[in-house]
Amino acid sequence: QVQLVESGGGLVQPGGSLRLSCAASGRIISINAMGWYRQAPGKERELVTTITRNGMTTSADSVKGRFTISRDNAKNTVYLQMNSLKPEDTAVYYCKAYIVTAYVAYDYWGQGTQVTVSS
């Protein structure tokens, strides 16, 4: 059984910072692309940023220069450093990882963590 567990969400004032973590566990052979997505109330889930196993990244224009994705392959963990947060960044943040096990290769999702940016 593979699990993705996120942590680090919370309430922060505009201009503040948060760091999210997402750790994968289970009978994992390898993890390819990892990424963060978010879903605000009444909106569809959207891509925030992704990172390949080799460290190549892509990001939505709305977060470029403010959010940084990184990963620790030895720990099967992906991070999202969020700086200069804005009220419009308020959403549930989900991590996703393409995980290879002995039986399947599949996109797994975390349970989500709430980020609220408000004064």
Phi and psi in degrees as GROMACS dihedral restraints (atoms count N, CA, C in turn):
[ dihedral_restraints ]
;  ai    aj    ak    al  type     phi  dphi    fc
    3     4     5     6     1   -99.4    20    10
    4     5     6     7     1   137.5    20    10
    6     7     8     9     1  -132.5    20    10
    7     8     9    10     1   145.7    20    10
    9    10    11    12     1  -117.0    20    10
   10    11    12    13     1   124.3    20    10
   12    13    14    15     1  -121.5    20    10
   13    14    15    16     1   120.3    20    10
   15    16    17    18     1   -96.2    20    10
   16    17    18    19     1   154.7    20    10
   18    19    20    21     1  -154.3    20    10
   19    20    21    22     1   164.1    20    10
   21    22    23    24     1   107.0    20    10
   22    23    24    25     1    -3.8    20    10
   24    25    26    27     1   -72.4    20    10
   25    26    27    28     1   173.9    20    10
   27    28    29    30     1   160.4    20    10
   28    29    30    31     1  -165.5    20    10
   30    31    32    33     1  -101.9    20    10
   31    32    33    34     1   131.6    20    10
   33    34    35    36     1  -142.5    20    10
   34    35    36    37     1   150.4    20    10
   36    37    38    39     1   -78.4    20    10
   37    38    39    40     1   154.5    20    10
   39    40    41    42     1   -53.7    20    10
   40    41    42    43     1   136.9    20    10
   42    43    44    45     1    89.8    20    10
   43    44    45    46     1    -8.9    20    10
   45    46    47    48     1   -83.8    20    10
   46    47    48    49     1  -174.6    20    10
   48    49    50    51     1  -131.8    20    10
   49    50    51    52     1   152.5    20    10
   51    52    53    54     1  -144.5    20    10
   52    53    54    55     1   153.2    20    10
   54    55    56    57     1  -125.8    20    10
   55    56    57    58     1   120.5    20    10
   57    58    59    60     1   -97.6    20    10
   58    59    60    61     1   148.1    20    10
   60    61    62    63     1  -127.6    20    10
   61    62    63    64     1   151.0    20    10
   63    64    65    66     1  -144.0    20    10
   64    65    66    67     1   115.3    20    10
   66    67    68    69     1  -110.1    20    10
   67    68    69    70     1   131.9    20    10
   69    70    71    72     1   -97.7    20    10
   70    71    72    73     1   140.8    20    10
   72    73    74    75     1  -140.5    20    10
   73    74    75    76     1   160.9    20    10
   75    76    77    78     1   123.5    20    10
   76    77    78    79     1  -167.6    20    10
   78    79    80    81     1   -84.8    20    10
   79    80    81    82     1    75.8    20    10
   81    82    83    84     1   -97.4    20    10
   82    83    84    85     1   130.6    20    10
   84    85    86    87     1   -90.0    20    10
   85    86    87    88     1   -47.0    20    10
   87    88    89    90     1  -158.8    20    10
   88    89    90    91     1   159.9    20    10
   90    91    92    93     1  -123.8    20    10
   91    92    93    94     1   124.9    20    10
   93    94    95    96     1   -90.7    20    10
   94    95    96    97     1  -119.2    20    10
   96    97    98    99     1   -66.7    20    10
   97    98    99   100     1   143.8    20    10
   99   100   101   102     1  -128.9    20    10
  100   101   102   103     1   153.3    20    10
  102   103   104   105     1  -162.5    20    10
  103   104   105   106     1   169.3    20    10
  105   106   107   108     1  -119.7    20    10
  106   107   108   109     1   138.0    20    10
  108   109   110   111     1  -128.3    20    10
  109   110   111   112     1   163.6    20    10
  111   112   113   114     1  -144.3    20    10
  112   113   114   115     1   154.4    20    10
  114   115   116   117     1  -138.7    20    10
  115   116   117   118     1   116.1    20    10
  117   118   119   120     1   -89.2    20    10
  118   119   120   121     1   158.7    20    10
  120   121   122   123     1   -56.5    20    10
  121   122   123   124     1   129.5    20    10
  123   124   125   126     1    77.5    20    10
  124   125   126   127     1     4.7    20    10
  126   127   128   129     1  -121.4    20    10
  127   128   129   130     1   163.9    20    10
  129   130   131   132     1   -79.5    20    10
  130   131   132   133     1   157.3    20    10
  132   133   134   135     1   -66.5    20    10
  133   134   135   136     1   137.0    20    10
  135   136   137   138     1  -130.4    20    10
  136   137   138   139     1   152.7    20    10
  138   139   140   141     1   -71.5    20    10
  139   140   141   142     1   135.0    20    10
  141   142   143   144     1  -102.4    20    10
  142   143   144   145     1   -57.2    20    10
  144   145   146   147     1  -165.2    20    10
  145   146   147   148     1   150.9    20    10
  147   148   149   150     1  -133.3    20    10
  148   149   150   151     1   162.2    20    10
  150   151   152   153     1  -145.7    20    10
  151   152   153   154     1   135.2    20    10
  153   154   155   156     1   -82.5    20    10
  154   155   156   157     1   173.0    20    10
  156   157   158   159     1   -61.7    20    10
  157   158   159   160     1   -31.5    20    10
  159   160   161   162     1   -88.4    20    10
  160   161   162   163     1     1.9    20    10
  162   163   164   165     1    97.8    20    10
  163   164   165   166     1     6.2    20    10
  165   166   167   168     1   -77.8    20    10
  166   167   168   169     1   135.9    20    10
  168   169   170   171     1  -122.0    20    10
  169   170   171   172     1   155.0    20    10
  171   172   173   174     1  -135.1    20    10
  172   173   174   175     1   150.8    20    10
  174   175   176   177     1  -145.0    20    10
  175   176   177   178     1   152.0    20    10
  177   178   179   180     1   -67.5    20    10
  178   179   180   181     1   148.0    20    10
  180   181   182   183     1   -58.6    20    10
  181   182   183   184     1   -32.6    20    10
  183   184   185   186     1   -66.8    20    10
  184   185   186   187     1   -18.3    20    10
  186   187   188   189     1  -116.9    20    10
  187   188   189   190     1    -3.6    20    10
  189   190   191   192     1   -59.7    20    10
  190   191   192   193     1   134.5    20    10
  192   193   194   195     1    85.8    20    10
  193   194   195   196     1    -9.9    20    10
  195   196   197   198     1  -118.8    20    10
  196   197   198   199     1   -38.2    20    10
  198   199   200   201     1  -107.8    20    10
  199   200   201   202     1   142.4    20    10
  201   202   203   204     1  -132.0    20    10
  202   203   204   205     1   126.8    20    10
  204   205   206   207     1   -99.1    20    10
  205   206   207   208     1   143.8    20    10
  207   208   209   210     1  -149.6    20    10
  208   209   210   211     1   168.2    20    10
  210   211   212   213     1  -148.3    20    10
  211   212   213   214     1   155.3    20    10
  213   214   215   216     1  -121.1    20    10
  214   215   216   217     1   101.7    20    10
  216   217   218   219     1   -64.9    20    10
  217   218   219   220     1   -31.4    20    10
  219   220   221   222     1   -67.2    20    10
  220   221   222   223     1   -27.5    20    10
  222   223   224   225     1  -103.7    20    10
  223   224   225   226     1     2.1    20    10
  225   226   227   228     1    52.3    20    10
  226   227   228   229     1    43.7    20    10
  228   229   230   231     1  -129.4    20    10
  229   230   231   232     1   140.7    20    10
  231   232   233   234     1  -119.7    20    10
  232   233   234   235     1   145.8    20    10
  234   235   236   237     1  -122.8    20    10
  235   236   237   238     1   155.7    20    10
  237   238   239   240     1  -135.3    20    10
  238   239   240   241     1   109.0    20    10
  240   241   242   243     1   -90.7    20    10
  241   242   243   244     1   119.5    20    10
  243   244   245   246     1  -114.8    20    10
  244   245   246   247     1   117.2    20    10
  246   247   248   249     1  -117.0    20    10
  247   248   249   250     1   163.8    20    10
  249   250   251   252     1    49.5    20    10
  250   251   252   253     1    48.2    20    10
  252   253   254   255     1   -65.9    20    10
  253   254   255   256     1   145.6    20    10
  255   256   257   258     1  -120.5    20    10
  256   257   258   259     1   156.4    20    10
  258   259   260   261     1   -54.7    20    10
  259   260   261   262     1   -32.7    20    10
  261   262   263   264     1   -72.6    20    10
  262   263   264   265     1    -5.8    20    10
  264   265   266   267     1   -83.0    20    10
  265   266   267   268     1    -6.2    20    10
  267   268   269   270     1   -61.8    20    10
  268   269   270   271     1   125.0    20    10
  270   271   272   273     1  -178.0    20    10
  271   272   273   274     1   170.3    20    10
  273   274   275   276     1   -87.9    20    10
  274   275   276   277     1   127.2    20    10
  276   277   278   279     1  -102.4    20    10
  277   278   279   280     1   131.3    20    10
  279   280   281   282     1  -120.0    20    10
  280   281   282   283     1   140.2    20    10
  282   283   284   285     1  -100.3    20    10
  283   284   285   286     1   153.0    20    10
  285   286   287   288     1  -136.4    20    10
  286   287   288   289     1   142.9    20    10
  288   289   290   291     1  -144.2    20    10
  289   290   291   292     1   138.3    20    10
  291   292   293   294     1   -91.1    20    10
  292   293   294   295     1   107.9    20    10
  294   295   296   297     1  -113.4    20    10
  295   296   297   298     1   134.0    20    10
  297   298   299   300     1  -104.2    20    10
  298   299   300   301     1   123.5    20    10
  300   301   302   303     1  -114.7    20    10
  301   302   303   304     1  -172.3    20    10
  303   304   305   306     1   -69.0    20    10
  304   305   306   307     1   -18.2    20    10
  306   307   308   309     1  -116.7    20    10
  307   308   309   310     1   -32.7    20    10
  309   310   311   312     1  -142.7    20    10
  310   311   312   313     1   161.8    20    10
  312   313   314   315     1  -125.3    20    10
  313   314   315   316     1   123.2    20    10
  315   316   317   318     1  -154.6    20    10
  316   317   318   319     1   153.1    20    10
  318   319   320   321     1   -83.9    20    10
  319   320   321   322     1   115.8    20    10
  321   322   323   324     1  -102.8    20    10
  322   323   324   325     1   147.5    20    10
  324   325   326   327     1  -118.2    20    10
  325   326   327   328     1   146.1    20    10
  327   328   329   330     1   -79.9    20    10
  328   329   330   331     1   176.7    20    10
  330   331   332   333     1   -83.4    20    10
  331   332   333   334     1   -13.7    20    10
  333   334   335   336     1    97.2    20    10
  334   335   336   337     1   147.7    20    10
  336   337   338   339     1  -137.0    20    10
  337   338   339   340     1   135.8    20    10
  339   340   341   342     1   -81.2    20    10
  340   341   342   343     1   131.1    20    10
  342   343   344   345     1  -119.9    20    10
  343   344   345   346     1   123.0    20    10
  345   346   347   348     1  -123.3    20    10
  346   347   348   349     1   123.7    20    10
  348   349   350   351     1  -111.5    20    10
  349   350   351   352     1   110.3    20    10
  351   352   353   354     1  -159.0    20    10
  352   353   354   355     1   148.3    20    10
